Amino acid sequence: MSEREISLPQDSRLEDLSRRALSPFWITAYKRSTRLIRTQPAGVFGALVLALFVVMALGAPLIAPYSPTKVGVGIRLVGPSGDHLMGTDSIGRDVFSRIVYGSRLSLKIGFGAVFVGVTIGTLVGIASGYFSGLFDILVQRLVDALSAIPGLILALVVVTVLGSSQRNLIGSISLLMIPGTARIIRSAVLSERENQYIEAARVLGASHSRIMFRHVLPNVAAPLIVIVSILVGVAILVEASLGFLGLGVPPPTPSWGQMLAEGRPVMLQQPWLAVWPGLAISSIVLGMNLLGDSMRDVLDPKQRIR
C-alpha cells in the first residue's frame, strides 16, 4: 500500500472527528437560540432595539449624512424628503443626523450613570447586608433619606448647582440609582449570608472583604444584571427630561430631550421635529424594559415557566 493511500483515510477520519466534535456545539447553540426566541420574544426584540442604537452610536460618522451641528445644510423647516430623511429644524440642521449623534449622548450618559450608581449601590448594599446591626440601621436610614427626595428634583438641583455638562449629568443621575440598588442587593445578601458556605469560609479564616466579593457578590449577580438592564432606560429618560427642561448638555451638542424642546413651539405646523426624538426615546426605553423583564424571567428561577 502506497503512502498516498494511507494518508487519505487518515485525513478523512480527522475531518470526520472534527465535524463530530463541532456539531454538538452548533446544535446546542441553535437549540438554545430558538428556545430563547420562542420563550422570550419580547426580550429578543428589546436586545435587537438596543443593538440597533448601539450600532447607530458607534457608526454615527458613517451613518449620518451631515454634521449634526452644521447650520444651513438645507432649507429651514422642510419636511422629510430624499435629501433629509427626517426633515430639517428651525435653523436648517438635518434632523436625522442629530438623531443619530444624539444616540451617542443618550447611551453614554445612560450607561455611565448606571455604572456609577449601581457600583456605589452594590457596595453599600453588600456592606449593609453583610455586617447588619447598627451599621445596617444607619446605612438604611441614609438610603431612606435619599429615597424621600423625588429623583427628578434631586437631579435638577444637582445640575443647577454644578452646571450642565456630561460629567455632572452622569453624577446627578447616578444618585437616583443608589437607593434602589442598595435595597435590592441588601435583601439578596441577607439571604445569602446565612448559607453554610459563608460559615465555612469564616472557619477557614477568610477575611470579610474576601467573603463579600469572592463568595457573596457572585451569588447576587443575577438581580444585579436585571437592575442594570432596567435602569439604563430610566437614566436615558431622566437625561431626556433634563434636556427638555434646558438643563441637559448645552447646545450645539445634539440631545433628544433638547430636540423635543426645540420642536414644541412648532409642533402643530412641523410635527416631525418632536415626533422623531420622541420616537427615539420611547423605542430605546421600551427596548431596555423588555430586555430587563426577559432577563429577570430567565435568571430568576421563581419566574421561570416550566
HUWOJO-V566242 format. One record per residue. N is the residue number from 0. RES is the residue in one letter. SS is DSSP state (h for helix, s for strand, l for the rest). OMEGA is omega in radians with two decimals (NA if undefined). NEAR is the number of other C-alpha atoms within 8 Angstrom. Layout:
BEGIN
N;RES;SS;OMEGA;NEAR / N;RES;SS;OMEGA;NEAR
END
This chain:
BEGIN
0;M;l;-3.06;4 / 1;S;l;-3.14;5 / 2;E;h;3.13;6 / 3;R;h;-3.12;6 / 4;E;h;3.14;8 / 5;I;h;-3.04;9 / 6;S;h;-3.10;8 / 7;L;h;3.10;8 / 8;P;h;3.13;8 / 9;Q;h;3.12;8 / 10;D;h;-3.14;8 / 11;S;h;3.11;8 / 12;R;h;3.10;8 / 13;L;h;3.11;8 / 14;E;h;3.14;8 / 15;D;h;3.11;8 / 16;L;h;3.14;8 / 17;S;h;3.11;8 / 18;R;h;3.10;8 / 19;R;h;-3.13;8 / 20;A;h;-3.10;8 / 21;L;h;-3.04;8 / 22;S;h;3.12;8 / 23;P;h;3.14;8 / 24;F;h;-3.11;8 / 25;W;h;3.11;8 / 26;I;h;3.12;8 / 27;T;h;3.13;8 / 28;A;h;3.13;8 / 29;Y;h;-3.14;8 / 30;K;h;3.13;8 / 31;R;h;3.14;8 / 32;S;h;3.14;8 / 33;T;h;3.11;8 / 34;R;h;3.12;8 / 35;L;h;3.12;10 / 36;I;h;-3.11;9 / 37;R;h;-3.07;7 / 38;T;h;-3.10;6 / 39;Q;l;-3.13;9 / 40;P;h;3.13;9 / 41;A;h;3.11;9 / 42;G;h;3.10;14 / 43;V;h;3.08;11 / 44;F;h;3.10;11 / 45;G;h;3.11;14 / 46;A;h;3.11;11 / 47;L;h;3.10;9 / 48;V;h;3.11;11 / 49;L;h;3.13;11 / 50;A;h;3.12;8 / 51;L;h;-3.13;8 / 52;F;h;3.09;10 / 53;V;h;3.09;10 / 54;V;h;3.11;8 / 55;M;h;-3.12;11 / 56;A;h;-3.11;13 / 57;L;h;-3.10;7 / 58;G;l;-3.09;8 / 59;A;h;3.14;10 / 60;P;h;-3.14;5 / 61;L;h;-3.07;6 / 62;I;h;-3.07;9 / 63;A;l;-3.13;11 / 64;P;l;-3.10;6 / 65;Y;l;3.02;8 / 66;S;l;-3.09;9 / 67;P;l;-3.10;12 / 68;T;l;-3.09;9 / 69;K;l;-3.11;8 / 70;V;l;3.02;7 / 71;G;l;3.07;9 / 72;V;l;3.10;9 / 73;G;l;3.08;10 / 74;I;l;-3.08;8 / 75;R;l;3.06;11 / 76;L;l;3.06;11 / 77;V;l;-3.14;9 / 78;G;l;3.13;10 / 79;P;l;-3.12;9 / 80;S;l;3.13;8 / 81;G;l;3.12;5 / 82;D;l;-3.13;4 / 83;H;l;-2.99;13 / 84;L;l;-3.13;9 / 85;M;l;3.11;12 / 86;G;l;3.12;15 / 87;T;s;-3.12;18 / 88;D;l;-3.00;13 / 89;S;l;3.10;7 / 90;I;l;3.00;9 / 91;G;l;3.09;13 / 92;R;l;-3.12;16 / 93;D;s;-3.07;16 / 94;V;h;-3.13;14 / 95;F;h;3.12;11 / 96;S;h;3.13;13 / 97;R;h;3.06;14 / 98;I;h;-3.11;14 / 99;V;h;-3.14;13 / 100;Y;h;3.07;13 / 101;G;h;3.09;13 / 102;S;h;3.08;14 / 103;R;h;-3.12;10 / 104;L;h;-3.11;10 / 105;S;h;-3.13;13 / 106;L;h;3.14;12 / 107;K;h;3.14;8 / 108;I;h;-3.14;14 / 109;G;h;-3.12;15 / 110;F;h;3.12;10 / 111;G;h;3.13;10 / 112;A;h;3.13;14 / 113;V;h;3.13;15 / 114;F;h;-3.13;10 / 115;V;h;-3.08;11 / 116;G;h;-3.13;14 / 117;V;h;3.10;13 / 118;T;h;3.13;9 / 119;I;h;3.13;9 / 120;G;h;3.11;15 / 121;T;h;3.11;12 / 122;L;h;3.13;9 / 123;V;h;-3.12;10 / 124;G;h;3.13;15 / 125;I;h;-3.14;14 / 126;A;h;-3.13;12 / 127;S;h;-3.12;13 / 128;G;h;-3.09;13 / 129;Y;h;-3.08;11 / 130;F;h;3.14;8 / 131;S;l;3.11;10 / 132;G;h;-3.10;6 / 133;L;h;3.12;6 / 134;F;h;3.14;9 / 135;D;h;-3.13;12 / 136;I;h;-3.14;9 / 137;L;h;-3.13;8 / 138;V;h;-3.12;10 / 139;Q;h;3.07;9 / 140;R;h;3.06;8 / 141;L;h;3.10;8 / 142;V;h;3.10;10 / 143;D;h;3.12;9 / 144;A;h;3.11;8 / 145;L;h;3.13;8 / 146;S;h;-3.10;9 / 147;A;h;3.14;6 / 148;I;l;3.08;8 / 149;P;l;-3.01;7 / 150;G;h;-3.10;8 / 151;L;h;3.11;7 / 152;I;h;3.10;8 / 153;L;h;3.12;11 / 154;A;h;3.11;13 / 155;L;h;-3.13;10 / 156;V;h;-3.10;8 / 157;V;h;-3.12;11 / 158;V;h;3.12;13 / 159;T;h;-3.11;9 / 160;V;h;-3.05;6 / 161;L;h;-3.12;7 / 162;G;l;-3.10;8 / 163;S;l;3.03;12 / 164;S;l;-3.13;9 / 165;Q;h;-3.14;8 / 166;R;h;3.14;6 / 167;N;h;3.08;12 / 168;L;h;3.12;16 / 169;I;h;-3.14;13 / 170;G;h;-3.11;10 / 171;S;h;-3.14;12 / 172;I;h;3.13;14 / 173;S;h;3.10;14 / 174;L;h;-3.13;10 / 175;L;h;-3.07;11 / 176;M;h;-2.99;13 / 177;I;h;-3.05;13 / 178;P;h;-3.12;13 / 179;G;h;3.12;8 / 180;T;h;-3.13;14 / 181;A;h;-3.13;15 / 182;R;h;-3.12;9 / 183;I;h;-3.14;10 / 184;I;h;3.12;16 / 185;R;h;3.14;14 / 186;S;h;3.10;9 / 187;A;h;3.14;9 / 188;V;h;3.14;14 / 189;L;h;3.10;10 / 190;S;h;-3.11;8 / 191;E;h;-3.03;10 / 192;R;l;3.08;9 / 193;E;l;-3.12;8 / 194;N;l;-3.03;8 / 195;Q;h;-3.12;6 / 196;Y;h;3.06;6 / 197;I;h;3.09;12 / 198;E;h;3.12;9 / 199;A;h;3.12;8 / 200;A;h;3.11;10 / 201;R;h;3.13;10 / 202;V;h;3.14;7 / 203;L;l;3.07;6 / 204;G;l;3.12;6 / 205;A;l;3.13;9 / 206;S;l;3.14;7 / 207;H;h;-3.13;6 / 208;S;h;3.12;7 / 209;R;h;3.14;9 / 210;I;h;-3.08;13 / 211;M;h;-3.00;12 / 212;F;h;3.14;9 / 213;R;h;-3.06;9 / 214;H;h;-3.06;10 / 215;V;h;-3.05;12 / 216;L;h;3.11;10 / 217;P;h;-3.11;8 / 218;N;h;3.04;8 / 219;V;l;-3.10;11 / 220;A;h;-3.11;8 / 221;A;h;3.08;10 / 222;P;h;3.13;12 / 223;L;h;3.12;10 / 224;I;h;3.12;9 / 225;V;h;3.12;12 / 226;I;h;-3.10;10 / 227;V;h;-3.07;11 / 228;S;h;-3.14;12 / 229;I;h;-3.05;13 / 230;L;h;3.09;10 / 231;V;h;3.08;13 / 232;G;h;3.11;14 / 233;V;h;-3.13;10 / 234;A;h;3.11;14 / 235;I;h;3.12;14 / 236;L;h;3.10;10 / 237;V;h;3.12;10 / 238;E;h;3.10;15 / 239;A;h;3.11;15 / 240;S;h;3.10;9 / 241;L;h;3.09;12 / 242;G;h;3.11;15 / 243;F;h;3.14;13 / 244;L;l;3.12;10 / 245;G;l;-3.13;9 / 246;L;l;3.09;12 / 247;G;l;3.10;16 / 248;V;l;-3.05;11 / 249;P;l;3.09;9 / 250;P;l;0.12;5 / 251;P;l;3.12;5 / 252;T;l;-3.10;9 / 253;P;l;3.11;14 / 254;S;l;-3.10;16 / 255;W;h;3.11;16 / 256;G;h;3.11;15 / 257;Q;h;3.10;14 / 258;M;h;3.06;13 / 259;L;h;3.13;13 / 260;A;h;3.13;13 / 261;E;h;-3.13;9 / 262;G;h;-3.10;14 / 263;R;h;-3.11;9 / 264;P;l;-3.09;6 / 265;V;l;-3.05;8 / 266;M;l;-3.12;11 / 267;L;l;-3.12;5 / 268;Q;l;-3.14;5 / 269;Q;l;-3.03;10 / 270;P;l;-3.10;10 / 271;W;h;-3.14;11 / 272;L;h;3.10;17 / 273;A;h;-3.08;14 / 274;V;h;-3.03;8 / 275;W;h;3.08;10 / 276;P;h;3.09;13 / 277;G;h;3.11;10 / 278;L;h;3.11;8 / 279;A;h;3.13;10 / 280;I;h;-3.12;12 / 281;S;h;-3.09;8 / 282;S;h;-3.07;9 / 283;I;h;3.10;12 / 284;V;h;3.09;13 / 285;L;h;3.13;10 / 286;G;h;3.13;15 / 287;M;h;3.12;15 / 288;N;h;3.10;12 / 289;L;h;3.11;12 / 290;L;h;3.13;16 / 291;G;h;3.11;13 / 292;D;h;3.14;11 / 293;S;h;3.10;11 / 294;M;h;3.06;11 / 295;R;h;3.13;12 / 296;D;h;-3.11;10 / 297;V;h;-3.03;9 / 298;L;h;-3.12;8 / 299;D;l;-3.12;10 / 300;P;h;-3.12;7 / 301;K;h;-3.11;4 / 302;Q;h;-3.09;8 / 303;R;l;3.09;8 / 304;I;l;3.14;3 / 305;R;l;NA;2
END
